[in-house]
């Protein structure tokens, strides 16, 4: 069992930056892939970024060059650095963990989820 807690969301202006954190507990974090997803009102949960336990990363096209996923296994924490934020990035952001080693972009592949943190980008 893995418990995940996100933090770092908030209100930021267009072009601003935020860093989301995902603190994990319960199992060896380094053995898990981590993913970040987001869900805007009335829309389906959308893949944002993922990192395998080896650190291989994949991003959705709309955030490439602006967002960076990282992890500190010693601290059992994952991060999503978000730069050059746009109003269309506004959503609830969720971190997730999976015990599989491959690149995972589909929400059902992740067995563990945090509660979400709101990110609002004003224009």
Z-matrix of the N, CA and C atoms (Angstrom, degrees):
N
C 1 1.451
C 2 1.526 1 109.02
N 3 1.316 2 115.77 1 136.08
C 4 1.463 3 121.94 2 177.79
C 5 1.516 4 108.28 3 -125.06
N 6 1.306 5 116.14 4 130.86
C 7 1.465 6 120.95 5 174.77
C 8 1.523 7 108.40 6 -106.16
N 9 1.328 8 115.89 7 135.78
C 10 1.459 9 121.85 8 -177.16
C 11 1.525 10 109.75 9 -124.39
N 12 1.320 11 115.72 10 136.64
C 13 1.458 12 121.09 11 177.70
C 14 1.518 13 108.55 12 -132.51
N 15 1.339 14 116.35 13 118.65
C 16 1.460 15 120.96 14 178.11
C 17 1.520 16 110.26 15 -89.58
N 18 1.319 17 114.21 16 154.22
C 19 1.462 18 121.10 17 173.57
C 20 1.526 19 108.24 18 -154.94
N 21 1.322 20 115.76 19 167.10
C 22 1.453 21 119.91 20 174.68
C 23 1.510 22 115.36 21 105.27
N 24 1.326 23 117.45 22 -4.70
C 25 1.450 24 119.07 23 177.87
C 26 1.518 25 111.49 24 -71.32
N 27 1.328 26 115.24 25 172.25
C 28 1.456 27 119.30 26 178.87
C 29 1.510 28 111.22 27 164.13
N 30 1.330 29 114.05 28 -166.78
C 31 1.467 30 122.10 29 -179.99
C 32 1.522 31 108.33 30 -103.09
N 33 1.322 32 116.35 31 129.82
C 34 1.455 33 121.24 32 -179.44
C 35 1.522 34 108.54 33 -141.78
N 36 1.309 35 116.46 34 152.79
C 37 1.462 36 120.49 35 178.54
C 38 1.521 37 111.11 36 -80.58
N 39 1.305 38 114.19 37 158.98
C 40 1.463 39 121.82 38 175.14
C 41 1.536 40 109.64 39 -50.31
N 42 1.352 41 116.33 40 128.31
C 43 1.448 42 120.81 41 -177.93
C 44 1.506 43 115.29 42 91.23
N 45 1.318 44 117.04 43 -5.90
C 46 1.447 45 121.30 44 -178.86
C 47 1.524 46 113.11 45 -81.32
N 48 1.329 47 114.46 46 -175.18
C 49 1.468 48 120.97 47 -177.04
C 50 1.525 49 110.96 48 -133.00
N 51 1.294 50 115.14 49 152.07
C 52 1.462 51 123.62 50 172.13
C 53 1.518 52 108.27 51 -144.78
N 54 1.326 53 116.08 52 152.29
C 55 1.459 54 120.45 53 171.95
C 56 1.517 55 108.47 54 -122.16
N 57 1.308 56 116.04 55 118.14
C 58 1.456 57 121.58 56 176.25
C 59 1.526 58 109.33 57 -90.35
N 60 1.313 59 115.04 58 143.56
C 61 1.462 60 121.56 59 176.87
C 62 1.517 61 109.14 60 -119.21
N 63 1.308 62 115.23 61 149.96
C 64 1.466 63 122.04 62 177.83
C 65 1.524 64 107.28 63 -133.63
N 66 1.316 65 115.63 64 102.35
C 67 1.459 66 121.00 65 -178.70
C 68 1.520 67 109.50 66 -89.58
N 69 1.320 68 115.90 67 127.94
C 70 1.461 69 121.58 68 -176.54
C 71 1.511 70 110.91 69 -111.87
N 72 1.310 71 115.79 70 147.02
C 73 1.461 72 121.17 71 175.38
C 74 1.515 73 108.80 72 -146.26
N 75 1.310 74 115.70 73 157.68
C 76 1.457 75 120.35 74 172.63
C 77 1.513 76 114.65 75 111.57
N 78 1.309 77 118.30 76 -40.08
C 79 1.464 78 121.43 77 179.71
C 80 1.528 79 108.67 78 -139.43
N 81 1.312 80 116.26 79 173.69
C 82 1.451 81 120.67 80 179.78
C 83 1.518 82 109.59 81 -69.56
N 84 1.310 83 115.66 82 106.81
C 85 1.460 84 121.94 83 -174.34
C 86 1.520 85 111.91 84 -59.80
N 87 1.309 86 116.95 85 -34.18
C 88 1.466 87 120.27 86 -174.61
C 89 1.523 88 112.60 87 -65.12
N 90 1.321 89 118.38 88 -16.26
C 91 1.464 90 121.50 89 -179.47
C 92 1.524 91 113.20 90 -87.58
N 93 1.316 92 117.17 91 -1.50
C 94 1.454 93 121.69 92 -172.38
C 95 1.525 94 111.92 93 -112.60
N 96 1.321 95 115.67 94 142.42
C 97 1.456 96 120.48 95 164.72
C 98 1.526 97 108.40 96 -74.76
N 99 1.318 98 116.04 97 146.23
C 100 1.461 99 119.36 98 175.87
C 101 1.525 100 108.66 99 -120.39
N 102 1.298 101 114.42 100 147.79
C 103 1.458 102 119.52 101 179.04
C 104 1.510 103 110.44 102 -137.00
N 105 1.311 104 115.31 103 153.74
C 106 1.458 105 122.39 104 172.49
C 107 1.528 106 108.44 105 -118.83
N 108 1.308 107 115.68 106 133.38
C 109 1.445 108 123.40 107 178.50
C 110 1.515 109 108.03 108 -129.45
N 111 1.314 110 116.53 109 163.85
C 112 1.456 111 120.35 110 175.58
C 113 1.510 112 109.52 111 -142.72
N 114 1.322 113 113.96 112 153.65
C 115 1.459 114 120.59 113 -179.74
C 116 1.511 115 109.33 114 -140.29
N 117 1.323 116 115.22 115 117.16
C 118 1.460 117 121.37 116 175.68
C 119 1.523 118 108.69 117 -91.19
N 120 1.328 119 117.76 118 157.83
C 121 1.471 120 120.38 119 -179.34
C 122 1.524 121 111.71 120 -55.24
N 123 1.326 122 116.44 121 129.94
C 124 1.454 123 121.88 122 177.35
C 125 1.511 124 115.18 123 77.87
N 126 1.334 125 116.68 124 4.99
C 127 1.464 126 120.08 125 -178.57
C 128 1.525 127 110.64 126 -120.64
N 129 1.315 128 115.40 127 161.92
C 130 1.453 129 120.51 128 177.89
C 131 1.530 130 110.16 129 -75.72
N 132 1.329 131 114.43 130 158.91
C 133 1.450 132 119.69 131 176.14
C 134 1.536 133 108.92 132 -65.97
N 135 1.323 134 115.07 133 133.28
C 136 1.456 135 121.68 134 -171.06
C 137 1.523 136 110.29 135 -118.26
N 138 1.323 137 116.40 136 137.13
C 139 1.447 138 121.55 137 174.84
C 140 1.525 139 110.63 138 -66.81
N 141 1.324 140 116.94 139 137.34
C 142 1.461 141 122.19 140 177.48
C 143 1.527 142 110.91 141 -115.39
N 144 1.334 143 116.44 142 -55.20
C 145 1.465 144 120.16 143 -177.03
C 146 1.509 145 109.30 144 -160.83
N 147 1.324 146 114.69 145 156.95
C 148 1.455 147 119.68 146 176.78
C 149 1.516 148 110.07 147 -146.26
N 150 1.313 149 115.96 148 153.33
C 151 1.463 150 122.70 149 175.52
C 152 1.516 151 108.39 150 -135.11
N 153 1.329 152 116.74 151 124.86
C 154 1.457 153 119.14 152 174.26
C 155 1.524 154 109.48 153 -70.01
N 156 1.303 155 116.59 154 171.63
C 157 1.462 156 118.66 155 -179.39
C 158 1.526 157 110.90 156 -67.27
N 159 1.349 158 116.53 157 -18.56
C 160 1.462 159 119.51 158 175.96
C 161 1.525 160 112.08 159 -85.71
N 162 1.350 161 116.60 160 -8.96
C 163 1.453 162 120.09 161 178.08
C 164 1.510 163 115.04 162 99.16
N 165 1.335 164 117.66 163 4.69
C 166 1.460 165 120.08 164 175.20
C 167 1.527 166 108.97 165 -70.22
N 168 1.318 167 116.37 166 129.92
C 169 1.463 168 120.63 167 -173.63
C 170 1.523 169 111.69 168 -116.13
N 171 1.321 170 114.51 169 152.08
C 172 1.463 171 122.48 170 175.46
C 173 1.519 172 107.38 171 -141.97
N 174 1.336 173 116.15 172 141.05
C 175 1.452 174 121.44 173 -179.24
C 176 1.517 175 110.53 174 -127.06
N 177 1.320 176 115.76 175 150.70
C 178 1.446 177 118.67 176 169.01
C 179 1.528 178 108.17 177 -70.61
N 180 1.320 179 117.02 178 151.32
C 181 1.461 180 120.78 179 -171.78
C 182 1.524 181 113.36 180 -57.86
N 183 1.317 182 117.07 181 -35.81
C 184 1.459 183 119.77 182 -173.20
C 185 1.527 184 113.56 183 -69.53
N 186 1.329 185 118.17 184 -13.98
C 187 1.463 186 120.29 185 -178.94
C 188 1.518 187 113.15 186 -114.67
N 189 1.312 188 117.19 187 -3.12
C 190 1.467 189 120.32 188 -179.52
C 191 1.523 190 110.38 189 -58.95
N 192 1.328 191 115.71 190 134.36
C 193 1.455 192 120.91 191 -178.65
C 194 1.512 193 114.08 192 83.83
N 195 1.335 194 117.45 193 -10.82
C 196 1.470 195 121.00 194 179.78
C 197 1.524 196 111.98 195 -114.75
N 198 1.324 197 117.25 196 -36.42
C 199 1.456 198 122.19 197 -177.65
C 200 1.521 199 110.00 198 -108.30
N 201 1.316 200 116.25 199 148.18
C 202 1.457 201 122.01 200 176.74
C 203 1.519 202 109.37 201 -135.34
N 204 1.323 203 115.53 202 124.88
C 205 1.463 204 120.77 203 176.16
C 206 1.524 205 108.32 204 -95.07
N 207 1.312 206 116.11 205 140.16
C 208 1.454 207 119.90 206 177.97
C 209 1.525 208 108.46 207 -149.97
N 210 1.316 209 114.78 208 172.49
C 211 1.461 210 119.37 209 -179.49
C 212 1.517 211 109.40 210 -150.63
N 213 1.308 212 115.59 211 146.83
C 214 1.456 213 122.62 212 173.52
C 215 1.518 214 105.78 213 -121.98
N 216 1.312 215 115.90 214 96.48
C 217 1.461 216 119.76 215 -174.87
C 218 1.532 217 111.57 216 -65.54
N 219 1.313 218 117.37 217 -29.78
C 220 1.466 219 119.67 218 178.62
C 221 1.522 220 111.07 219 -65.26
N 222 1.334 221 116.11 220 -28.85
C 223 1.464 222 120.14 221 179.96
C 224 1.528 223 111.78 222 -100.93
N 225 1.333 224 116.54 223 2.05
C 226 1.473 225 120.02 224 -177.88
C 227 1.520 226 111.54 225 53.85
N 228 1.314 227 116.10 226 42.88
C 229 1.451 228 120.35 227 -175.01
C 230 1.525 229 110.84 228 -135.66
N 231 1.313 230 115.54 229 137.86
C 232 1.447 231 121.98 230 171.90
C 233 1.517 232 109.77 231 -109.74
N 234 1.324 233 115.84 232 157.56
C 235 1.455 234 120.52 233 -176.75
C 236 1.526 235 110.42 234 -135.74
N 237 1.317 236 114.59 235 153.55
C 238 1.452 237 121.09 236 169.37
C 239 1.530 238 106.51 237 -133.28
N 240 1.318 239 115.99 238 105.69
C 241 1.452 240 121.25 239 175.80
C 242 1.516 241 108.23 240 -85.50
N 243 1.324 242 115.61 241 123.49
C 244 1.460 243 120.63 242 -176.39
C 245 1.518 244 108.85 243 -118.87
N 246 1.308 245 116.06 244 114.96
C 247 1.458 246 122.20 245 178.74
C 248 1.529 247 110.01 246 -114.50
N 249 1.311 248 115.93 247 164.32
C 250 1.469 249 121.88 248 178.85
C 251 1.521 250 111.13 249 48.58
N 252 1.305 251 115.61 250 47.99
C 253 1.454 252 120.37 251 -176.98
C 254 1.520 253 111.65 252 -64.99
N 255 1.323 254 114.72 253 147.12
C 256 1.453 255 122.94 254 -178.80
C 257 1.525 256 109.05 255 -122.87
N 258 1.329 257 117.41 256 157.01
C 259 1.475 258 119.18 257 177.85
C 260 1.531 259 112.67 258 -55.31
N 261 1.321 260 117.75 259 -32.68
C 262 1.461 261 119.85 260 -179.78
C 263 1.524 262 113.24 261 -72.33
N 264 1.322 263 117.75 262 -5.83
C 265 1.466 264 121.29 263 173.03
C 266 1.535 265 111.80 264 -83.22
N 267 1.309 266 116.83 265 -6.04
C 268 1.459 267 120.86 266 -179.84
C 269 1.524 268 110.92 267 -61.69
N 270 1.322 269 116.43 268 125.13
C 271 1.464 270 121.94 269 -177.64
C 272 1.520 271 108.78 270 -179.14
N 273 1.320 272 115.30 271 171.03
C 274 1.455 273 120.68 272 165.30
C 275 1.526 274 107.32 273 -85.96
N 276 1.323 275 116.10 274 128.00
C 277 1.459 276 121.57 275 -178.14
C 278 1.521 277 109.31 276 -103.41
N 279 1.321 278 114.96 277 133.04
C 280 1.451 279 122.15 278 -179.04
C 281 1.525 280 110.21 279 -120.06
N 282 1.313 281 116.60 280 139.09
C 283 1.459 282 118.71 281 167.63
C 284 1.526 283 108.11 282 -101.04
N 285 1.321 284 114.70 283 154.47
C 286 1.450 285 121.42 284 -177.08
C 287 1.520 286 109.15 285 -144.55
N 288 1.315 287 115.78 286 157.25
C 289 1.462 288 120.85 287 179.39
C 290 1.523 289 109.76 288 -132.92
N 291 1.329 290 114.95 289 145.53
C 292 1.455 291 121.02 290 179.54
C 293 1.519 292 109.39 291 -139.70
N 294 1.311 293 116.16 292 144.48
C 295 1.466 294 120.56 293 -177.92
C 296 1.522 295 112.35 294 -85.66
N 297 1.336 296 117.23 295 -0.54
C 298 1.459 297 120.87 296 178.05
C 299 1.519 298 110.08 297 -83.03
N 300 1.322 299 116.15 298 152.54
C 301 1.458 300 119.58 299 -174.10
C 302 1.492 301 115.52 300 -94.18
N 303 1.318 302 118.82 301 -7.10
C 304 1.457 303 120.31 302 -174.08
C 305 1.527 304 111.05 303 -92.42
N 306 1.323 305 115.28 304 172.34
C 307 1.458 306 121.34 305 175.46
C 308 1.526 307 108.67 306 -66.71
N 309 1.313 308 117.13 307 127.39
C 310 1.460 309 121.97 308 -174.80
C 311 1.516 310 109.80 309 -126.21
N 312 1.329 311 116.58 310 123.28
C 313 1.459 312 120.40 311 -179.31
C 314 1.520 313 113.14 312 -118.38
N 315 1.317 314 117.79 313 -8.49
C 316 1.460 315 120.80 314 -177.44
C 317 1.519 316 110.40 315 -98.25
N 318 1.331 317 117.93 316 130.48
C 319 1.465 318 120.22 317 -178.92
C 320 1.528 319 114.64 318 -52.81
N 321 1.328 320 120.43 319 -40.33
C 322 1.470 321 119.08 320 -179.11
C 323 1.520 322 114.21 321 -61.93
N 324 1.336 323 117.69 322 -16.94
C 325 1.462 324 120.18 323 179.75
C 326 1.519 325 112.18 324 -74.19
N 327 1.316 326 116.13 325 -14.71
C 328 1.465 327 120.85 326 -177.43
C 329 1.521 328 110.07 327 -100.29
N 330 1.308 329 115.87 328 128.42
C 331 1.455 330 120.14 329 -176.89
C 332 1.515 331 114.66 330 -92.60
N 333 1.319 332 116.10 331 -13.76
C 334 1.468 333 119.79 332 -174.19
C 335 1.525 334 109.47 333 -131.61
N 336 1.322 335 115.73 334 136.39
C 337 1.456 336 121.79 335 -175.50
C 338 1.522 337 110.36 336 -135.69
N 339 1.335 338 114.61 337 146.91
C 340 1.445 339 119.76 338 169.90
C 341 1.519 340 110.42 339 -85.34
N 342 1.324 341 115.18 340 -178.31
C 343 1.466 342 120.57 341 -175.30
C 344 1.518 343 112.72 342 -86.19
N 345 1.329 344 117.52 343 -12.61
C 346 1.455 345 121.52 344 179.05
C 347 1.510 346 112.73 345 96.25
N 348 1.333 347 114.96 346 152.06
C 349 1.457 348 121.42 347 175.89
C 350 1.526 349 107.73 348 -138.56
N 351 1.326 350 115.76 349 136.13
C 352 1.468 351 120.98 350 -174.70
C 353 1.526 352 110.32 351 -80.92
N 354 1.321 353 115.19 352 131.80
C 355 1.462 354 122.36 353 171.94
C 356 1.520 355 107.36 354 -119.93
N 357 1.321 356 116.26 355 123.32
C 358 1.449 357 121.68 356 179.55
C 359 1.518 358 108.59 357 -124.62
N 360 1.330 359 116.41 358 124.95
C 361 1.453 360 122.10 359 179.77
C 362 1.526 361 107.90 360 -113.52
N 363 1.313 362 116.16 361 117.65
C 364 1.458 363 120.38 362 -177.82
C 365 1.529 364 109.90 363 -92.78
N 366 1.325 365 114.39 364 147.04
C 367 1.476 366 119.45 365 -178.73
C 368 1.521 367 111.21 366 -91.29
